[in-house]
């Protein structure tokens, strides 16, 4: 691991000298800057591991430097140096992203412990990000830590080693093709082609030609022999998306290739044999389609050797922050966005996502485009998501005809919130948009409990 580099930004030269000496004694690389502009330049050029920043400096003060530093590197840990009289400002700086603060005169041992703790956290975050990126390489872009997604990844890991046919189910936008790619990339067939086919996008005659190829003159416009997708996928994997939309005649031909591994091109007589793994996907209930006579039962059992169900995003909301972070990183270079506000993230976590992960990706990209700063805010989200807060909270009180004083109104709101939350104080406070301690204070003030 590289030796951590500590940057000290302070207009007092003796303070910079003393801290540089102390940092070198601890085994760190130490550099300093005597003003905010020079400090920001060194953050860009030197890429320090941690910054010690004095709040009170002439010209550009510490708060301004902190704001600019966060724009340059949102993950850079910044420890604030402050005098006793400006502790409130230091706390405000922590709200802006500083990791800690010490008051002058400070205990050097305490500062060293603080630095080690925050460097350890940064190192841990770096390792976690590395492991996530490695996991993404290994399993495509399946991102998440929820139980449901961990189970999906475990099944993929097991089935990838085999040549078993796989049926992937799940709503539109849940990432069925990503899962199919993950199976292929982690299988012995990974060096061979992965060939996707959308069964709903092609009419029956064209679909047959696409899958099995055709001979010259097989139909009008067939001016030359064309290999089909099964031929192109030989040795690898073919992914049949929207398999439920495949016409009955084509279902019979697909059944044959699954059973015998053989087929003929359209207009041809030569029987061709291929070694292809089949992965199919659908967002529909195939068993219901079987009952309606729209899907062959024997084909279903041939496809359903291993089934992987991808849960909708609303059933794994704990994965939303990870997905948002991934998409921000994906679009960040193009649109200069590197973070999202807690308020905007909260709205995304509450939304039901009918379009699932695909919809989330589109919304993050849209927000990145219209965001003029570096952080996505609630106003950058679509109106249907911005309205969630109001809808969730609802109207908890109906105003009576007679007027109420502010005191009476506050008490009435607290009582209604308690009723709506079933007496749960934390939930009632959340309904009113205040902290639990503020809720308790107001409740006691009105003699509610």
Helices and strands as residue ranges (DSSP letters): E 5-9, H 13-25, E 29-33, H 36-46, E 50-54, H 62-72, E 77-82, G 84-86, H 87-95, E 100-103, H 108-138, H 147-160, E 166-169, H 176-185, E 194-198, H 204-212, H 229-232, E 237-241, G 243-245, H 248-260, E 262-264, E 271-273, E 277-282, H 286-291, H 297-303, E 306-309, G 313-315, G 317-319, H 320-335, E 339-340, H 342-350, H 356-370, E 375-376, G 378-380, H 383-386, H 388-393, H 406-420, H 425-432, H 436-445
